Amino acid sequence: MRLHVVTGKGGTGKTTVAAALALALAAGGGSVLLVETEGRQGIAQLFDTPPLPYEERRVAVARGHGEVKALAIDVEEALLDYLDMFYNLRRAGRALRKMGAIDFATAIAPGLRDVLITGKIKEAVTRRHDGRPVYDAVVVDAPPTGRITRFLGVTAEMAELARSGPIKTQSDGVMAVLRSPQTAVHLVTLLEDMPVQETADAIAELTTAGLPLGSVVVNMATEPVLPPAELNRAARGLLTGADLAPALAAAHLPGGPAVADALAAEVVDHARRWASQDALRDEVEALGRPIVELPLMAGPMDLGSLFEQAARLEDHLRAEVVERTGA
């Protein structure tokens, strides 16, 4: 696959996952483009670089001397490219920009924004140099799950409106890429009720729209701090302060029964949260997609943590290749 679209409910860490995926795909010497679509400059912050311009800029070197470039799509510039490419009207487009007409057009026709963005993505995927693709893979930090089907499908609506001409040709070309086997839409979730439900809803919508699904990434996953038997006992509320008091006394910890009761309450709360997460993990598995879990990282996300997540995604990508090819 050459186009990887990453989506997820807000707050699930989809931008971080997209960046780590780009590093994983570039490992071993690949060339990958990481595309930002929402203008938040989240990619620049992750890689600790200045704000990304409307041009492809190297942001990282991956394992094996692979290269990750990044691009923040500017809708106005994308429209100027569009006018120049199909109508040779870049100069006229700049005049429209000065008049504020481009802002007006994208405000009254919000679908136009998505058409321009997906068109730019398609151009990056299909661009060639000396007969070879410029990029081995393109990773898109896409809009959230609530908007992803509309974002990817709006160009098909444009194709239906335009019966012929360059708009029709461009729209058909974009949808051919988005619906092809070289594309995968990956969904990022947390083991929480709303993200898991939005992931399920998005999978159903994307399937109905004929858009190809990739993996589900369970982000910020945690491990239990108790053995299974003790975890089950605590989740059932069978752990009390009296059970902990002897160990606390043996360790010469102050506080007596009050501290023991407070600690027991914390353990019970942890166990019940873990039981709830485990039930949600079952729901994610029932979605029928390949799953990869990324652990909750200690402290703020930095480049070291990003490369660690990338290594886990490398393992997942290798396993998928083996499963598909049997090699």
C-alpha positions as CSV (number, residue, x, y, z in Angstrom):
1,M,0.0,0.0,0.0
2,R,1.2,3.5,-0.8
3,L,-1.4,5.8,0.7
4,H,-2.1,5.6,4.4
5,V,-4.9,7.7,5.7
6,V,-4.9,8.1,9.5
7,T,-8.1,9.2,11.3
8,G,-9.5,9.0,14.9
9,K,-11.7,10.8,17.3
10,G,-10.2,14.0,18.6
11,G,-7.8,13.3,21.5
12,T,-6.9,9.8,20.5
13,G,-3.4,10.9,19.2
14,K,-4.0,10.4,15.5
15,T,-1.3,13.0,14.6
16,T,1.3,11.2,16.7
17,V,0.3,7.8,15.2
18,A,0.5,9.3,11.7
19,A,4.0,10.6,12.4
20,A,5.1,7.3,13.9
21,L,3.7,5.4,10.9
22,A,5.6,7.7,8.5
23,L,8.8,6.8,10.3
24,A,8.0,3.1,10.3
25,L,7.3,3.1,6.6
26,A,10.6,5.0,5.9
27,A,12.7,2.6,7.9
28,G,15.1,0.7,5.7
29,G,15.7,3.5,3.3
30,G,12.2,4.5,2.1
31,S,11.0,7.9,1.1
32,V,7.7,9.0,2.8
33,L,5.6,12.1,2.6
34,L,3.6,13.0,5.8
35,V,0.7,15.3,4.9
36,E,-1.1,17.6,7.4
37,T,-4.7,18.5,6.4
38,E,-6.1,20.6,9.2
39,G,-3.7,23.5,9.5
40,R,-2.8,22.9,13.2
41,Q,0.9,22.5,12.7
42,G,0.9,19.4,14.9
43,I,3.5,17.6,12.8
44,A,5.9,20.5,13.1
45,Q,5.5,20.4,16.9
46,L,6.1,16.7,17.1
47,F,9.3,16.9,15.0
48,D,10.4,20.1,16.8
49,T,10.7,22.1,13.5
50,P,9.4,25.5,12.4
51,P,5.8,25.7,11.1
52,L,5.5,23.8,7.8
53,P,5.1,25.8,4.7
54,Y,3.2,24.8,1.6
55,E,6.1,22.8,0.3
56,E,7.7,19.5,1.1
57,R,10.3,19.7,3.8
58,R,12.4,17.0,5.4
59,V,11.6,16.6,9.0
60,A,13.3,13.3,10.0
61,V,15.7,10.6,9.0
62,A,14.4,7.1,9.8
63,R,16.2,3.9,10.6
64,G,18.3,2.8,7.7
65,H,18.6,6.3,6.3
66,G,15.0,6.5,5.2
67,E,13.6,10.0,4.8
68,V,10.4,11.6,6.0
69,K,9.2,14.8,4.4
70,A,6.2,16.7,5.5
71,L,3.7,19.1,3.9
72,A,1.0,21.3,5.4
73,I,-1.6,21.8,2.7
74,D,-2.7,25.4,2.3
75,V,-6.1,25.5,0.7
76,E,-5.6,28.8,-1.0
77,E,-2.3,27.6,-2.6
78,A,-3.9,24.3,-3.5
79,L,-6.6,26.2,-5.4
80,L,-4.0,28.3,-7.2
81,D,-2.3,25.1,-8.2
82,Y,-5.6,23.7,-9.4
83,L,-6.4,26.8,-11.5
84,D,-2.9,26.8,-13.0
85,M,-2.9,23.1,-13.7
86,F,-6.2,22.9,-15.5
87,Y,-7.0,26.4,-16.7
88,N,-3.6,28.2,-16.8
89,L,-5.1,30.8,-14.5
90,R,-2.6,31.2,-11.6
91,R,-2.3,35.0,-12.2
92,A,-6.1,35.4,-12.2
93,G,-6.2,33.2,-9.1
94,R,-3.8,35.4,-7.2
95,A,-6.0,38.4,-8.1
96,L,-9.0,36.5,-6.7
97,R,-6.9,35.8,-3.5
98,K,-6.2,39.5,-3.0
99,M,-9.9,40.2,-3.3
100,G,-10.7,37.6,-0.7
101,A,-12.7,35.5,-3.3
102,I,-10.9,32.3,-2.4
103,D,-11.8,32.6,1.3
104,F,-15.4,33.3,0.3
105,A,-15.6,30.4,-2.0
106,T,-14.2,27.9,0.5
107,A,-16.5,29.3,3.2
108,I,-19.7,28.9,1.2
109,A,-18.7,25.6,-0.3
110,P,-16.9,23.7,2.5
111,G,-16.7,20.6,0.3
112,L,-14.4,22.5,-2.0
113,R,-11.7,22.5,0.7
114,D,-11.8,18.7,0.9
115,V,-11.7,18.4,-2.9
116,L,-8.6,20.5,-3.1
117,I,-6.9,18.7,-0.3
118,T,-7.6,15.2,-1.6
119,G,-6.5,16.4,-5.1
120,K,-3.1,17.4,-3.6
121,I,-2.8,14.1,-1.9
122,K,-3.5,12.2,-5.1
123,E,-0.9,14.3,-6.9
124,A,1.7,13.3,-4.3
125,V,0.8,9.6,-4.5
126,T,1.0,9.5,-8.3
127,R,3.9,11.8,-8.9
128,R,6.8,10.1,-10.7
129,H,10.4,11.0,-11.5
130,D,12.4,9.0,-14.1
131,G,9.5,6.5,-14.3
132,R,9.5,5.8,-10.6
133,P,7.2,7.1,-7.8
134,V,8.7,10.0,-6.0
135,Y,7.5,8.6,-2.6
136,D,7.3,5.0,-1.5
137,A,4.4,6.0,0.7
138,V,2.2,9.0,1.6
139,V,0.8,9.2,5.1
140,V,-2.1,11.6,5.7
141,D,-3.0,13.1,9.1
142,A,-6.7,13.2,8.1
143,P,-9.8,14.8,9.7
144,P,-11.4,13.0,12.7
145,T,-13.6,9.9,12.3
146,G,-16.8,12.0,12.4
147,R,-15.7,13.7,9.1
148,I,-13.5,11.1,7.4
149,T,-16.1,9.5,5.1
150,R,-17.3,12.9,3.9
151,F,-13.7,14.1,3.5
152,L,-12.7,11.1,1.3
153,G,-16.0,10.9,-0.6
154,V,-16.7,14.5,-1.5
155,T,-14.7,14.3,-4.7
156,A,-17.0,11.5,-5.9
157,E,-19.9,13.9,-5.5
158,M,-18.0,16.5,-7.5
159,A,-17.4,13.9,-10.3
160,E,-21.2,13.3,-10.5
161,L,-21.8,17.0,-10.8
162,A,-19.3,17.5,-13.6
163,R,-20.2,15.4,-16.7
164,S,-16.9,16.1,-18.5
165,G,-13.8,18.3,-18.6
166,P,-10.8,18.6,-16.3
167,I,-12.8,18.7,-13.1
168,K,-14.5,15.4,-14.0
169,T,-11.1,13.9,-15.0
170,Q,-9.4,15.1,-11.8
171,S,-12.2,13.9,-9.6
172,D,-12.3,10.5,-11.2
173,G,-8.5,10.2,-10.8
174,V,-8.7,11.1,-7.1
175,M,-11.4,8.5,-6.4
176,A,-9.5,5.9,-8.4
177,V,-6.6,6.3,-6.0
178,L,-8.7,6.5,-2.8
179,R,-10.7,3.4,-3.6
180,S,-7.7,1.4,-4.9
181,P,-5.9,-1.5,-3.1
182,Q,-2.9,0.8,-2.7
183,T,-4.9,2.9,-0.1
184,A,-5.7,2.0,3.5
185,V,-7.7,4.1,6.1
186,H,-6.3,3.4,9.6
187,L,-8.4,4.3,12.6
188,V,-6.9,5.3,15.9
189,T,-8.8,4.7,19.1
190,L,-8.5,4.6,22.9
191,L,-10.0,1.9,25.1
192,E,-12.8,4.3,26.1
193,D,-16.5,4.1,25.2
194,M,-16.8,7.0,22.8
195,P,-13.7,6.5,20.8
196,V,-14.5,2.8,20.3
197,Q,-18.0,3.6,19.3
198,E,-16.9,6.3,16.8
199,T,-14.4,3.8,15.4
200,A,-17.1,1.2,14.8
201,D,-19.4,3.8,13.2
202,A,-16.5,5.0,10.9
203,I,-15.7,1.5,9.8
204,A,-19.4,0.9,8.9
205,E,-19.6,4.2,7.0
206,L,-16.3,3.7,5.1
207,T,-17.3,0.2,4.2
208,T,-20.6,1.4,2.8
209,A,-18.8,4.1,0.8
210,G,-16.4,1.5,-0.7
211,L,-13.3,3.0,0.9
212,P,-10.5,0.5,1.8
213,L,-9.9,-0.1,5.5
214,G,-6.5,-0.7,7.2
215,S,-5.7,-1.4,10.8
216,V,-7.2,-0.2,14.1
217,V,-4.5,1.4,16.3
218,V,-5.3,1.2,20.0
219,N,-3.3,4.1,21.3
220,M,-2.1,4.9,24.9
221,A,-2.7,1.3,26.0
222,T,-1.8,0.5,29.6
223,E,-0.8,-2.8,31.4
224,P,-2.4,-4.0,34.7
225,V,-0.2,-3.6,37.8
226,L,-1.7,-6.8,39.4
227,P,-1.6,-10.5,38.5
228,P,-4.9,-11.7,36.9
229,A,-6.2,-13.5,40.0
230,E,-5.7,-10.4,42.2
231,L,-7.0,-8.1,39.5
232,N,-10.2,-10.1,39.3
233,R,-10.6,-10.2,43.1
234,A,-10.2,-6.4,43.3
235,A,-12.6,-5.8,40.5
236,R,-15.2,-7.7,42.4
237,G,-14.7,-5.5,45.4
238,L,-13.2,-8.2,47.5
239,L,-10.0,-6.3,48.5
240,T,-10.2,-4.3,51.7
241,G,-7.8,-2.2,53.7
242,A,-7.5,-5.0,56.2
243,D,-6.0,-7.2,53.5
244,L,-3.2,-4.6,52.9
245,A,-2.6,-3.6,56.5
246,P,-0.1,-6.4,57.4
247,A,2.1,-5.6,54.4
248,L,2.1,-1.9,55.2
249,A,2.9,-2.6,58.8
250,A,5.8,-4.9,57.8
251,A,7.1,-2.2,55.6
252,H,6.9,0.2,58.6
253,L,4.8,2.7,56.6
254,P,2.8,5.2,58.6
255,G,-0.9,5.9,58.4
256,G,-2.4,2.8,59.8
257,P,-5.9,1.6,58.7
258,A,-6.8,4.9,57.0
259,V,-3.9,4.6,54.5
260,A,-4.7,0.9,54.0
261,D,-8.3,1.7,53.2
262,A,-7.3,4.5,50.8
263,L,-4.9,2.2,49.0
264,A,-7.4,-0.6,48.7
265,A,-9.9,1.9,47.2
266,E,-7.3,2.9,44.6
267,V,-6.6,-0.8,43.7
268,V,-10.3,-1.5,43.3
269,D,-10.7,1.5,41.1
270,H,-7.7,0.4,38.9
271,A,-9.0,-3.1,38.6
272,R,-12.5,-2.0,37.6
273,R,-11.1,0.4,35.0
274,W,-8.9,-2.4,33.6
275,A,-11.9,-4.7,33.5
276,S,-13.8,-2.0,31.5
277,Q,-10.9,-1.6,29.1
278,D,-10.7,-5.4,28.6
279,A,-14.4,-5.4,27.6
280,L,-13.7,-2.6,25.1
281,R,-10.7,-4.5,23.8
282,D,-13.1,-7.3,23.0
283,E,-15.3,-4.9,21.1
284,V,-12.4,-3.6,19.1
285,E,-11.4,-7.2,18.2
286,A,-15.0,-7.8,17.1
287,L,-14.6,-5.1,14.4
288,G,-12.6,-7.6,12.4
289,R,-9.7,-5.4,11.5
290,P,-5.9,-6.0,12.1
291,I,-5.1,-4.4,15.5
292,V,-1.9,-2.9,16.9
293,E,-1.6,-1.5,20.4
294,L,0.7,1.3,21.2
295,P,1.6,1.9,24.9
296,L,1.0,5.0,26.9
297,M,4.3,6.8,27.0
298,A,5.7,8.3,30.2
299,G,5.9,12.0,30.0
300,P,5.3,14.3,27.0
301,M,5.8,12.9,23.5
302,D,9.3,13.6,22.2
303,L,11.3,12.4,19.3
304,G,12.6,9.4,21.3
305,S,9.1,8.3,22.1
306,L,8.0,8.8,18.5
307,F,10.8,6.5,17.2
308,E,9.8,4.0,19.9
309,Q,6.2,4.0,18.6
310,A,7.5,3.7,15.1
311,A,9.4,0.6,15.9
312,R,6.3,-1.1,17.2
313,L,4.4,-0.1,14.0
314,E,7.3,-1.6,12.0
315,D,6.7,-4.9,13.7
316,H,3.0,-4.7,12.9
317,L,3.7,-3.8,9.2
318,R,6.1,-6.8,8.9
319,A,3.5,-9.1,10.4
320,E,0.8,-7.8,7.9
321,V,3.1,-8.4,5.0
322,V,3.8,-12.0,6.2
323,E,0.0,-12.6,6.6
324,R,-0.8,-11.2,3.1
325,T,2.0,-13.0,1.3
326,G,2.5,-16.1,3.4
327,A,6.2,-15.4,3.2
